[in-house]
Amino acid sequence: MSFHVPVLLKESIDYLVTKKDGIYFDGTAGFGGHSEKILEKINDDGKLIATDKDSKAFEYCKEKFSSDKRFSIYRTSFTDIDSISKIEFIDGFDGILADLGVSSYQLDSVESGFTFREDAALDLRMNIEKGITASDLLNKFSQEEIAKILFEYGEEKNARKIAQKIVNFRTTEKFSRTSQLRKIIEQITPQRYHTKTLSRVFQALRIFVNDELNELKIFLDKSVTLLKPGGRIVVLSYHSLEDRIVKEKIRYESLDCICPPGTPICICDKKQRLKKITKALTPNELEININRRARSAKMRVAERV
C-alpha cells in the first residue's frame, strides 16, 4: 500500500548515499519511501537508523523492514539523533536525511487530524501523547498570542482579524473540531482565498504545536556534529520558514571565520564544518504534475569537511 510519494526521491538518495557500507540516518521515516531506497543502495555491511514520531508510520516501517537486520527505527523526534547514536554504538553517520513537513497520508487522512478538508478533531500533534493540541491553543491563548502565531508561522497577513474572530467564537463555544475553525475563516475570507488562508492557518498551528522550527534547529546542530568527514546531510523543506533555517545553517557552517571585517587576526576560533554541495534543488514539471504537493519543495545538500 502506498501512503506517500517522496519528493525528489532519486536525487535525494543519489546525493545522500556515497558509501555502500555506510551508516545512514533517516530522521523522518514516514512510510518508508526514502528508507527503502537507501536500503537498496547500501550493502550488507551498511546500516540505516530511522525515527518518526507518528505511531502509524513507526509501526508500518517496523513491520515493513522487520526482516532487514540493517534497519532500526525509533518512535521519537529526529532531535534524539545523538541519544540514538549512543544506543546503537555509532560514532558518526555517513549520511543524514530529513524530509520535513507532513506526509500525504497525514494530509489526506481524516483520522490523523491534519486536514481541514474534512471534519476532524482539531489536534495537529505529530505525537498524540505529547504537548498541547491545536484546540487547546485556540481555547486558552490570548488574542495577541494567537495572532502572533498565525503571522510568524503561517505568514498570514490577516492574522489579527482571524485571531479576533477566534476569541469571539470561543466565548460561546469551545474549539474541538477542524470544521469550527474552517467555518470562521471562510466567513471572513473571500472565497478565492479560502484554501490558501486555511493552509496558512493550519500550517501555523501545526508548526507551533509540534515546535517544528526549534526542533529543526536542534536537529541540524546535532547532525553537523555527528556527520563523519565526507558525510552528507540532505534536507527537503516545504515552506520558506524551514528552508531559511536550513540555508542559514549551511551558510554559517561553511564559514571559516566570523570576525568583524577589518579584524587584523582571527579571534573567533570558528572552523568550517560544512561545504555546500548544490544550490537549492526543486522538482521538475513532470514531478509536480504527478504530485502537486511537490511544487513547494526545496532540497539542500551539504558535506562535512
Residue frames as qw, qx, qy, qz and C-alpha x, y, z in Angstrom:
[[0.000, 0.888, 0.459, 0.000, 0.00, 0.00, 0.00],
 [0.440, 0.294, -0.008, 0.848, 1.38, 3.42, -0.94],
 [0.266, -0.765, -0.471, 0.349, 0.87, 6.17, 1.62],
 [0.093, -0.905, 0.085, 0.407, 3.16, 8.90, 0.39],
 [0.763, 0.537, 0.083, 0.351, 5.11, 9.80, -2.75],
 [0.539, -0.582, 0.043, 0.607, 8.53, 11.12, -1.66],
 [0.354, 0.931, -0.003, -0.089, 9.61, 14.28, -3.46],
 [0.279, 0.804, -0.524, 0.037, 12.94, 14.36, -5.33],
 [0.923, -0.304, 0.220, -0.084, 13.42, 10.74, -4.32],
 [0.887, 0.294, -0.007, 0.356, 16.16, 9.73, -6.78],
 [0.284, 0.760, -0.217, 0.542, 18.07, 12.99, -6.34],
 [0.502, -0.727, 0.294, -0.364, 17.99, 12.88, -2.55],
 [0.944, -0.231, 0.229, 0.058, 19.27, 9.29, -2.38],
 [0.765, 0.491, -0.042, 0.414, 21.93, 9.86, -5.05],
 [0.087, 0.783, -0.294, 0.542, 23.34, 12.79, -3.07],
 [0.663, -0.614, 0.262, -0.340, 22.97, 11.06, 0.30],
 [0.940, -0.184, 0.281, 0.067, 24.42, 7.59, -0.24],
 [0.328, 0.824, -0.459, -0.054, 28.10, 7.89, -1.11],
 [0.002, 0.422, -0.897, 0.131, 29.32, 4.70, 0.61],
 [0.706, -0.102, -0.572, -0.405, 27.66, 1.34, 0.14],
 [0.636, -0.216, -0.674, 0.307, 28.87, 0.18, 3.54],
 [0.034, 0.361, -0.241, 0.900, 27.98, 3.46, 5.24],
 [0.144, -0.453, -0.770, 0.426, 25.81, 4.24, 8.26],
 [0.065, -0.351, -0.342, -0.869, 22.78, 6.42, 7.48],
 [0.036, 0.359, 0.663, -0.656, 20.05, 8.21, 9.38],
 [0.124, -0.450, -0.577, -0.670, 16.52, 8.89, 8.11],
 [0.014, -0.055, -0.537, 0.842, 15.04, 11.35, 10.58],
 [0.552, 0.230, 0.169, -0.783, 11.57, 11.37, 9.03],
 [0.243, -0.063, 0.949, 0.194, 10.91, 7.75, 8.08],
 [0.579, 0.195, -0.112, -0.784, 7.21, 8.24, 7.30],
 [0.916, 0.107, 0.269, -0.279, 6.04, 5.17, 5.44],
 [0.756, -0.275, 0.515, 0.296, 9.50, 4.13, 4.33],
 [0.653, 0.751, 0.096, 0.003, 9.83, 5.70, 0.88],
 [0.189, 0.852, -0.474, 0.118, 13.32, 7.08, 1.41],
 [0.564, -0.483, 0.657, -0.131, 14.37, 4.29, 3.76],
 [0.894, 0.244, 0.373, -0.034, 13.53, 1.65, 1.17],
 [0.622, 0.759, -0.116, 0.152, 15.73, 3.31, -1.46],
 [0.139, -0.792, 0.567, -0.178, 18.61, 3.80, 0.99],
 [0.743, -0.250, 0.612, -0.104, 18.49, 0.09, 1.87],
 [0.851, 0.489, 0.189, 0.031, 18.56, -0.75, -1.84],
 [0.430, 0.835, -0.273, 0.209, 21.77, 1.25, -2.31],
 [0.257, -0.692, 0.636, -0.225, 23.76, 0.04, 0.70],
 [0.612, 0.207, -0.760, -0.070, 25.32, -3.41, 1.03],
 [0.764, -0.393, -0.511, -0.015, 25.15, -5.98, 3.82],
 [0.556, -0.132, -0.391, 0.721, 27.70, -4.04, 5.87],
 [0.053, -0.384, -0.069, -0.919, 25.69, -0.83, 5.71],
 [0.172, -0.441, -0.775, 0.418, 23.19, 0.32, 8.33],
 [0.130, -0.481, -0.285, -0.819, 20.14, 2.60, 8.43],
 [0.139, -0.360, -0.692, 0.610, 18.72, 4.15, 11.60],
 [0.111, -0.479, -0.456, -0.742, 15.34, 5.88, 11.32],
 [0.000, -0.280, -0.633, 0.722, 12.97, 7.89, 13.51],
 [0.215, -0.409, -0.471, -0.752, 9.37, 9.02, 13.30],
 [0.201, -0.069, 0.548, -0.809, 7.02, 10.49, 15.92],
 [0.688, 0.034, -0.156, -0.708, 3.86, 9.21, 14.23],
 [0.599, -0.205, 0.735, -0.244, 2.73, 5.89, 15.69],
 [0.845, 0.423, 0.259, -0.202, 1.22, 4.60, 12.43],
 [0.510, 0.761, -0.402, 0.009, 4.36, 5.42, 10.43],
 [0.214, -0.582, 0.756, -0.208, 6.53, 3.82, 13.11],
 [0.728, -0.012, 0.644, -0.236, 4.51, 0.58, 13.21],
 [0.786, 0.593, 0.038, -0.174, 4.30, 0.42, 9.42],
 [0.372, 0.747, -0.546, 0.072, 8.07, 0.74, 8.94],
 [0.416, -0.449, 0.749, -0.254, 8.82, -1.61, 11.81],
 [0.814, 0.186, 0.517, -0.189, 6.72, -4.28, 10.08],
 [0.673, 0.722, -0.096, -0.130, 7.82, -3.45, 6.53],
 [0.404, 0.687, -0.573, 0.191, 11.54, -3.77, 7.30],
 [0.763, -0.509, 0.300, -0.261, 11.27, -6.35, 10.09],
 [0.974, 0.049, 0.143, 0.171, 13.35, -8.92, 8.22],
 [0.550, 0.677, -0.171, 0.458, 16.17, -6.49, 7.37],
 [0.727, -0.481, -0.245, 0.424, 18.84, -6.56, 10.08],
 [0.438, 0.195, 0.042, 0.877, 20.43, -3.40, 8.64],
 [0.185, -0.565, -0.254, -0.763, 17.40, -1.33, 9.69],
 [0.287, -0.380, -0.697, 0.537, 16.41, 0.06, 13.08],
 [0.110, -0.592, -0.294, -0.743, 13.63, 2.53, 13.85],
 [0.215, -0.254, -0.630, 0.701, 12.74, 4.56, 16.96],
 [0.086, -0.772, -0.549, -0.308, 9.43, 6.25, 17.70],
 [0.387, -0.677, -0.183, 0.599, 10.77, 9.65, 18.65],
 [0.265, 0.945, -0.013, -0.189, 11.83, 13.02, 17.24],
 [0.790, 0.451, -0.115, 0.400, 14.86, 13.31, 14.99],
 [0.088, -0.855, 0.322, -0.398, 16.27, 15.64, 17.64],
 [0.795, -0.476, 0.362, -0.098, 17.19, 12.47, 19.56],
 [0.788, 0.539, -0.290, 0.069, 19.76, 11.56, 16.90],
 [0.131, 0.648, -0.648, 0.379, 22.60, 11.91, 19.43],
 [0.620, -0.299, 0.583, -0.431, 20.96, 9.66, 22.05],
 [0.937, 0.261, 0.105, -0.208, 20.12, 7.07, 19.40],
 [0.577, 0.643, -0.483, 0.141, 23.69, 7.06, 18.09],
 [0.177, -0.522, 0.730, -0.404, 24.88, 6.17, 21.61],
 [0.812, -0.035, 0.431, -0.391, 22.28, 3.40, 21.94],
 [0.897, 0.439, 0.004, -0.055, 23.42, 1.99, 18.60],
 [0.688, -0.462, 0.319, 0.460, 27.14, 2.45, 19.44],
 [0.584, 0.629, 0.284, 0.428, 27.58, 4.72, 16.42],
 [0.447, -0.413, -0.033, 0.793, 30.30, 7.39, 16.45],
 [0.147, 0.490, -0.165, -0.843, 29.06, 9.16, 13.33],
 [0.680, 0.501, 0.509, -0.167, 26.93, 8.96, 10.21],
 [0.399, -0.042, 0.568, 0.718, 27.90, 8.87, 6.54],
 [0.108, -0.307, -0.472, -0.819, 24.61, 10.48, 5.60],
 [0.070, 0.383, 0.674, -0.628, 21.67, 12.16, 7.35],
 [0.071, -0.331, -0.618, -0.709, 18.29, 12.78, 5.71],
 [0.131, 0.422, 0.617, -0.651, 15.25, 14.80, 6.76],
 [0.044, -0.383, -0.631, -0.673, 12.11, 15.17, 4.65],
 [0.041, 0.130, 0.492, -0.860, 10.28, 17.87, 6.61],
 [0.465, -0.018, -0.196, -0.863, 6.57, 18.66, 6.82],
 [0.668, 0.052, 0.570, -0.476, 3.54, 16.39, 6.79],
 [0.222, -0.042, 0.898, 0.379, 3.09, 13.30, 4.63],
 [0.393, -0.071, -0.491, -0.774, 0.35, 12.98, 2.02],
 [0.448, -0.315, -0.837, 0.003, -1.17, 10.24, 4.17],
 [0.209, -0.390, -0.552, 0.707, -1.45, 12.58, 7.15],
 [0.152, 0.190, -0.105, -0.964, -2.87, 15.39, 4.99],
 [0.464, -0.062, -0.612, -0.638, -5.46, 13.12, 3.39],
 [0.419, -0.255, -0.861, 0.134, -6.42, 11.07, 6.42],
 [0.416, -0.677, -0.164, -0.584, -9.37, 12.38, 8.43],
 [0.839, -0.450, -0.285, 0.115, -8.30, 10.17, 11.33],
 [0.658, 0.047, -0.196, 0.726, -4.87, 11.82, 11.52],
 [0.200, -0.853, -0.373, 0.307, -6.46, 15.23, 12.06],
 [0.385, -0.349, 0.235, 0.821, -4.13, 17.23, 9.80],
 [0.142, 0.341, 0.617, 0.695, -6.64, 18.01, 7.07],
 [0.203, 0.294, 0.312, -0.880, -9.01, 20.96, 7.05],
 [0.347, 0.052, -0.612, -0.709, -10.94, 19.47, 4.12],
 [0.592, -0.346, -0.697, -0.208, -12.90, 17.12, 6.37],
 [0.513, -0.697, 0.139, -0.481, -14.30, 17.47, 9.88],
 [0.779, 0.021, -0.545, 0.309, -11.90, 16.00, 12.42],
 [0.595, -0.716, -0.200, 0.305, -10.59, 16.55, 15.93],
 [0.258, 0.909, -0.170, 0.279, -8.55, 19.77, 16.00],
 [0.853, -0.455, 0.080, 0.244, -5.34, 18.20, 17.27],
 [0.475, 0.842, -0.228, 0.113, -2.40, 18.62, 14.82],
 [0.449, -0.685, 0.574, 0.002, 0.16, 16.86, 17.03],
 [0.546, 0.447, -0.693, -0.151, 2.61, 14.50, 15.31],
 [0.345, -0.005, -0.886, 0.311, 2.85, 12.54, 18.56],
 [0.469, -0.567, -0.347, -0.582, -0.61, 12.46, 20.14],
 [0.734, -0.446, -0.450, 0.244, 0.86, 11.51, 23.51],
 [0.502, -0.276, -0.159, 0.804, 2.81, 14.77, 23.97],
 [0.125, 0.016, 0.134, 0.983, 2.13, 18.50, 24.09],
 [0.346, 0.441, 0.415, -0.717, -0.95, 20.67, 23.73],
 [0.445, 0.467, 0.712, 0.276, -3.49, 20.29, 20.95],
 [0.125, 0.267, 0.303, 0.906, -4.41, 22.99, 18.45],
 [0.374, -0.680, -0.502, -0.381, -7.83, 23.24, 20.10],
 [0.594, -0.569, -0.323, 0.468, -6.16, 23.83, 23.49],
 [0.383, -0.051, 0.116, 0.915, -4.19, 26.66, 21.91],
 [0.093, -0.430, -0.426, -0.791, -7.26, 28.33, 20.39],
 [0.514, -0.668, -0.512, -0.165, -9.28, 27.95, 23.60],
 [0.652, -0.613, -0.230, 0.383, -6.64, 29.25, 26.03],
 [0.517, -0.022, 0.096, 0.850, -4.15, 31.58, 24.33],
 [0.065, 0.678, 0.223, -0.697, -4.73, 35.33, 24.22],
 [0.580, 0.777, 0.229, -0.082, -5.81, 37.12, 21.06],
 [0.089, 0.890, -0.422, -0.146, -2.34, 38.67, 20.75],
 [0.461, -0.390, 0.788, 0.115, -0.60, 35.29, 21.15],
 [0.690, 0.381, 0.615, 0.013, -2.81, 33.65, 18.52],
 [0.437, 0.892, 0.007, -0.115, -2.26, 36.50, 16.07],
 [0.131, -0.776, 0.596, 0.159, 1.50, 36.26, 16.57],
 [0.600, -0.107, 0.787, 0.096, 1.48, 32.51, 15.90],
 [0.646, 0.609, 0.460, -0.019, -0.58, 32.90, 12.72],
 [0.288, 0.938, -0.165, -0.104, 1.65, 35.70, 11.44],
 [0.209, -0.715, 0.658, 0.109, 5.04, 34.25, 12.37],
 [0.450, -0.161, 0.874, 0.088, 4.46, 30.60, 11.49],
 [0.535, 0.516, 0.667, 0.048, 1.85, 30.93, 8.75],
 [0.209, -0.120, 0.290, 0.926, 2.89, 34.31, 7.32],
 [0.035, 0.658, 0.731, 0.179, -0.84, 35.14, 7.36],
 [0.143, 0.264, 0.018, 0.954, -1.43, 38.85, 6.73],
 [0.491, -0.502, -0.227, -0.675, -4.94, 38.77, 8.26],
 [0.485, -0.037, -0.787, 0.379, -3.66, 37.19, 11.47],
 [0.065, 0.008, 0.468, -0.881, -5.12, 39.86, 13.77],
 [0.583, -0.009, -0.167, -0.795, -8.56, 39.68, 12.19],
 [0.719, -0.034, -0.675, -0.165, -8.64, 35.89, 12.36],
 [0.339, 0.003, -0.734, 0.588, -7.40, 35.89, 15.97],
 [0.294, -0.036, 0.269, -0.916, -10.16, 38.31, 16.96],
 [0.721, -0.025, -0.364, -0.589, -12.80, 36.05, 15.39],
 [0.614, 0.019, -0.771, 0.164, -11.33, 33.03, 17.17],
 [0.118, -0.009, -0.631, 0.767, -11.51, 34.75, 20.57],
 [0.489, -0.012, 0.032, -0.871, -15.07, 35.97, 19.90],
 [0.716, 0.002, -0.593, -0.368, -16.16, 32.45, 18.88],
 [0.513, 0.000, -0.798, 0.318, -14.80, 30.74, 21.98],
 [0.214, -0.150, 0.426, -0.866, -16.87, 32.91, 24.33],
 [0.745, 0.027, 0.107, -0.658, -19.92, 30.84, 23.37],
 [0.985, 0.138, -0.006, -0.103, -18.41, 27.60, 22.08],
 [0.492, -0.626, 0.556, 0.239, -15.12, 25.83, 22.73],
 [0.520, 0.577, -0.546, -0.314, -12.95, 24.70, 19.81],
 [0.693, -0.246, 0.673, -0.075, -12.69, 20.95, 19.33],
 [0.748, 0.371, 0.531, 0.145, -13.20, 20.29, 15.58],
 [0.373, -0.094, 0.421, 0.821, -11.46, 21.42, 12.39],
 [0.097, 0.614, 0.646, 0.442, -14.83, 22.38, 10.93],
 [0.249, -0.868, -0.333, 0.272, -15.29, 25.12, 13.56],
 [0.351, -0.566, 0.249, 0.703, -12.03, 26.85, 12.60],
 [0.293, 0.181, 0.672, 0.655, -12.72, 26.38, 8.91],
 [0.020, 0.776, 0.615, 0.138, -16.15, 28.00, 9.23],
 [0.266, -0.834, -0.107, 0.472, -14.70, 31.08, 10.94],
 [0.342, -0.364, 0.461, 0.733, -12.01, 31.57, 8.30],
 [0.216, 0.368, 0.737, 0.524, -14.43, 31.09, 5.41],
 [0.047, -0.846, -0.516, 0.123, -16.77, 33.69, 6.91],
 [0.163, -0.899, 0.047, 0.404, -14.13, 36.45, 6.85],
 [0.337, -0.389, 0.624, 0.589, -12.11, 35.44, 3.76],
 [0.565, 0.479, -0.254, -0.622, -13.02, 35.92, 0.08],
 [0.950, 0.076, 0.247, -0.177, -13.90, 32.56, -1.45],
 [0.750, 0.592, -0.265, 0.131, -10.98, 32.54, -3.89],
 [0.148, 0.637, -0.623, 0.430, -8.58, 32.73, -0.91],
 [0.837, -0.402, 0.086, -0.360, -10.25, 30.07, 1.25],
 [0.973, 0.037, -0.149, 0.172, -7.79, 27.23, 0.55],
 [0.516, 0.492, -0.327, 0.621, -4.64, 29.34, 0.79],
 [0.291, -0.621, 0.297, -0.665, -5.73, 31.00, 4.02],
 [0.912, -0.323, 0.054, -0.247, -6.80, 27.71, 5.59],
 [0.879, 0.227, -0.251, 0.334, -3.46, 26.17, 4.56],
 [0.259, 0.568, -0.369, 0.689, -1.51, 29.01, 6.20],
 [0.543, -0.551, 0.232, -0.590, -3.56, 28.94, 9.41],
 [0.978, -0.186, -0.007, -0.096, -3.35, 25.17, 9.83],
 [0.733, 0.385, -0.313, 0.465, 0.36, 25.25, 8.99],
 [0.020, -0.638, 0.361, -0.679, 0.97, 27.89, 11.65],
 [0.748, -0.453, 0.205, -0.440, -0.90, 25.93, 14.32],
 [0.987, 0.053, -0.122, 0.085, 0.83, 22.68, 13.37],
 [0.544, 0.510, -0.369, 0.554, 4.31, 24.24, 13.46],
 [0.241, -0.607, 0.377, -0.657, 3.67, 25.79, 16.86],
 [0.878, -0.316, 0.102, -0.344, 2.03, 22.74, 18.45],
 [0.976, 0.063, -0.052, 0.202, 4.90, 20.49, 17.31],
 [0.369, -0.824, 0.278, 0.329, 7.65, 23.08, 17.93],
 [0.875, 0.387, 0.211, 0.201, 8.84, 22.25, 14.43],
 [0.392, 0.847, -0.192, 0.304, 11.21, 25.15, 13.78],
 [0.371, -0.749, 0.505, -0.216, 13.02, 24.83, 17.10],
 [0.889, -0.118, 0.441, 0.017, 13.28, 21.05, 16.63],
 [0.760, 0.612, 0.037, 0.215, 14.74, 21.62, 13.16],
 [0.094, 0.874, -0.384, 0.281, 17.44, 23.90, 14.59],
 [0.636, -0.521, 0.549, -0.155, 18.33, 21.37, 17.29],
 [0.925, 0.196, 0.322, 0.055, 18.42, 18.55, 14.74],
 [0.595, 0.756, -0.128, 0.241, 20.70, 20.48, 12.37],
 [0.187, -0.818, 0.490, -0.237, 23.12, 21.36, 15.18],
 [0.745, -0.324, 0.576, -0.092, 23.40, 17.75, 16.30],
 [0.883, 0.417, 0.211, 0.042, 23.56, 16.42, 12.74],
 [0.397, 0.837, -0.329, 0.180, 26.55, 18.53, 11.75],
 [0.355, -0.658, 0.628, -0.218, 28.41, 17.28, 14.83],
 [0.781, -0.099, 0.604, -0.125, 27.53, 13.64, 14.09],
 [0.778, 0.619, -0.060, -0.089, 28.43, 13.67, 10.40],
 [0.792, -0.243, 0.310, 0.467, 31.66, 11.91, 9.51],
 [0.038, -0.612, 0.386, 0.689, 34.13, 13.80, 7.28],
 [0.095, 0.109, -0.790, -0.595, 32.76, 13.43, 3.75],
 [0.076, 0.449, 0.877, -0.153, 29.33, 12.57, 5.12],
 [0.065, -0.249, -0.357, -0.898, 26.35, 14.45, 3.71],
 [0.186, 0.415, 0.660, -0.597, 23.19, 15.99, 5.07],
 [0.064, -0.259, -0.642, -0.719, 20.15, 16.22, 2.77],
 [0.125, 0.401, 0.614, -0.668, 17.12, 18.26, 3.84],
 [0.013, -0.422, -0.652, -0.630, 13.84, 18.69, 1.98],
 [0.042, 0.359, 0.485, -0.797, 11.66, 21.59, 3.12],
 [0.139, 0.539, 0.761, 0.334, 8.24, 22.80, 2.01],
 [0.028, -0.949, -0.291, -0.121, 7.92, 26.39, 3.14],
 [0.349, 0.760, -0.218, 0.502, 10.17, 29.41, 3.44],
 [0.512, -0.754, 0.287, -0.295, 10.49, 29.28, 7.24],
 [0.930, -0.202, 0.277, 0.131, 12.06, 25.82, 7.17],
 [0.767, 0.490, 0.068, 0.408, 14.18, 26.50, 4.11],
 [0.055, 0.894, -0.209, 0.392, 15.56, 29.72, 5.59],
 [0.677, -0.632, 0.362, -0.104, 16.75, 27.85, 8.70],
 [0.921, 0.053, 0.289, 0.256, 18.44, 25.14, 6.61],
 [0.548, 0.725, 0.023, 0.417, 20.02, 27.67, 4.23],
 [0.151, -0.890, 0.275, -0.332, 21.39, 29.82, 7.07],
 [0.814, -0.463, 0.351, 0.021, 22.78, 26.81, 8.94],
 [0.863, 0.264, 0.215, 0.372, 24.67, 25.61, 5.86],
 [0.317, 0.840, -0.066, 0.435, 25.94, 29.13, 5.18],
 [0.421, -0.824, 0.306, -0.226, 27.13, 29.60, 8.77],
 [0.858, -0.314, 0.391, 0.114, 28.81, 26.19, 8.96],
 [0.776, 0.496, 0.144, 0.361, 30.55, 26.89, 5.62],
 [0.071, 0.934, -0.195, 0.292, 32.39, 29.91, 7.10],
 [0.784, 0.041, -0.398, 0.474, 35.90, 29.61, 8.48],
 [0.297, -0.109, -0.336, 0.887, 35.82, 32.94, 10.31],
 [0.099, -0.791, -0.562, -0.222, 33.07, 35.23, 11.62],
 [0.391, -0.426, -0.185, 0.795, 35.25, 38.05, 12.93],
 [0.239, 0.880, 0.232, -0.339, 34.09, 41.58, 12.02],
 [0.674, 0.623, 0.091, 0.386, 35.56, 42.94, 8.74],
 [0.147, 0.852, -0.266, 0.425, 38.91, 44.64, 9.32],
 [0.766, -0.596, 0.236, -0.040, 39.90, 42.48, 12.30],
 [0.175, 0.756, -0.620, -0.114, 43.71, 42.08, 11.88],
 [0.171, 0.218, -0.961, 0.012, 43.81, 38.46, 13.13],
 [0.641, -0.313, -0.554, -0.430, 41.08, 35.89, 13.65],
 [0.095, -0.275, 0.702, -0.651, 39.95, 35.68, 17.25],
 [0.726, -0.090, -0.005, -0.682, 36.62, 33.84, 16.79],
 [0.288, -0.264, 0.918, -0.067, 38.03, 30.30, 16.60],
 [0.774, 0.359, 0.228, -0.470, 35.25, 29.47, 14.14],
 [0.241, -0.286, 0.848, 0.376, 36.06, 26.47, 11.95],
 [0.599, 0.216, -0.388, -0.667, 34.33, 25.46, 8.75],
 [0.490, -0.092, 0.835, -0.233, 32.36, 22.24, 9.23],
 [0.644, 0.483, 0.588, -0.077, 30.26, 22.07, 6.05],
 [0.043, -0.288, 0.471, 0.833, 30.58, 22.82, 2.38],
 [0.638, 0.437, 0.227, -0.592, 27.59, 23.37, 0.14],
 [0.498, -0.001, 0.800, 0.335, 27.25, 20.64, -2.48],
 [0.148, 0.430, 0.653, 0.606, 24.49, 22.19, -4.56],
 [0.240, -0.097, 0.082, -0.962, 22.17, 25.18, -4.59],
 [0.537, 0.163, 0.602, -0.567, 18.56, 24.54, -3.62],
 [0.056, -0.011, -0.867, -0.496, 17.08, 21.92, -5.95],
 [0.546, 0.205, 0.311, -0.751, 13.41, 21.92, -6.88],
 [0.609, 0.229, 0.759, 0.017, 11.19, 19.29, -8.58],
 [0.038, -0.072, 0.582, 0.809, 10.77, 19.42, -12.36],
 [0.518, 0.062, -0.098, -0.847, 7.43, 19.99, -14.07],
 [0.619, -0.006, -0.737, -0.271, 6.85, 16.29, -14.61],
 [0.334, -0.133, -0.808, 0.466, 7.15, 15.51, -10.90],
 [0.187, 0.136, 0.328, -0.916, 4.94, 18.46, -9.96],
 [0.576, 0.040, -0.391, -0.716, 2.28, 17.32, -12.43],
 [0.599, -0.095, -0.795, -0.019, 2.32, 13.84, -10.86],
 [0.501, -0.492, -0.581, 0.412, 2.42, 15.14, -7.28],
 [0.033, 0.843, 0.187, 0.503, 1.06, 18.68, -6.80],
 [0.599, -0.798, -0.027, 0.062, 2.38, 18.81, -3.25],
 [0.788, -0.074, 0.114, 0.600, 5.91, 18.71, -4.65],
 [0.354, 0.783, 0.195, 0.474, 5.64, 22.23, -6.09],
 [0.253, -0.928, 0.129, -0.240, 6.85, 24.00, -2.92],
 [0.909, -0.329, 0.065, 0.247, 9.71, 21.60, -2.15],
 [0.278, 0.850, -0.424, 0.140, 13.36, 22.65, -1.92],
 [0.954, -0.208, -0.066, 0.205, 16.25, 20.31, -1.30],
 [0.056, 0.893, -0.421, 0.148, 19.59, 21.44, 0.12],
 [0.965, -0.024, -0.150, 0.212, 22.72, 19.30, 0.37],
 [0.037, -0.878, 0.440, -0.185, 25.93, 19.90, 2.32],
 [0.890, 0.104, -0.395, 0.203, 29.00, 17.81, 3.13],
 [0.635, -0.754, 0.091, 0.139, 31.06, 17.58, 6.31],
 [0.496, 0.743, -0.379, 0.244, 34.64, 18.80, 5.85]]
